[in-house]
Amino acid sequence: MPMEAGVIEKMIKEAYPDARVVIEDLRGDGDHYSALVVSAAFAGKSRVQQHQMVYGALKGMMGGDLHALALQTATPDKAPDWAKG
C-alpha cells in the first residue's frame, strides 16, 4: 500500500521537531521517494548514523509501506542553500 509524503514528513518531524524535510515522489506511485532532512540533531553524527536516525523515525515502514527512499541528510550549516529556508 502506498505511503503519502505527508505521513513521512510528519513521522520525521515528530522525532526531530526542528527538521526541515523536503520530499519528492520520484515516480508518482507513493512507493518511491527522495527526501532531504536537515536537523541540528545530526551534528557530530556520521552519514550512516544520520540515515539510521531517520529510518528509526519511520518506525519500520521502510521495506513495507515505504518501498524506496533516496535519503540525503545534513546539519543546518551544511544544508544546500535552497533547503535553508
N, C-alpha and C positions, 0 to 999 in steps of 0.2 A: 504494500500500500504506500503510495507517495506521501512525502512529508512536506508541509508548507514551509517556505523560507521564514515566515514569521515565527513559527514554532522553534526553529533552530535558533534564531536570534534571541527569542525570549529565554530559552534554556541557558544560552551562553551568558546573557545579561543577568540572569538570576544568580549564577555562580560568580560573575565578575561585573558588578554594577557599574564600574567606571568604563567598561569596554565600549569601544566603537566597533560596530560589527557591520560589514558590508558583504551582502550575499548576492550571488548571481546564479540563476538557474541555467545551467550550461546547455541543456537540451530541451527545456520546456516541458519536461516529463515529471518533475518533482522528485526525481531519484538521483540526479547528478548535479551537484552544486560546487561552486567555488566560494570560499569565504576568506575575508581578511578580518582578523581580530586584533585590535590594538588595545593593550591594557598595561597599566603600571604593574600589575601582578606578575608579569613576565620578567621583570627586572632581575638580573642575575641568574636566570634560567637558560639552559641550552635550548636550541630549537626543538630538539626531541622532547624535552620536558615541557616546553610551551604547548606543543601539539598534544601531549598526553593530558595536560590540564584541560584543553578544550574538549578532547574526546571524553574525559571524565565528566565534564559538564553536560554532555549529551546523553549520559546515563545509559549506555549500552545500545543506543539507537543505531550506531554505525554497523553496517552489515545487515541490518534488519530493515526497519522503515526507511533508513537513510543508506542508500546503496553506495554512493561515492561522494567524497568531499575533498576537493583540492584545497588544502588549507595553507594559508600564509598568516604568520603571527609576527607581531612587533610590539616593542615598547613605544610609548608616545614620542620619545625623542628619535626613534628610528623609523617611524611610520612614513610612508610616502606622503608627499605634500598634499595630494588630493584627498588623503584619508585623515588629515589632521583636524578637519572642521568639526 
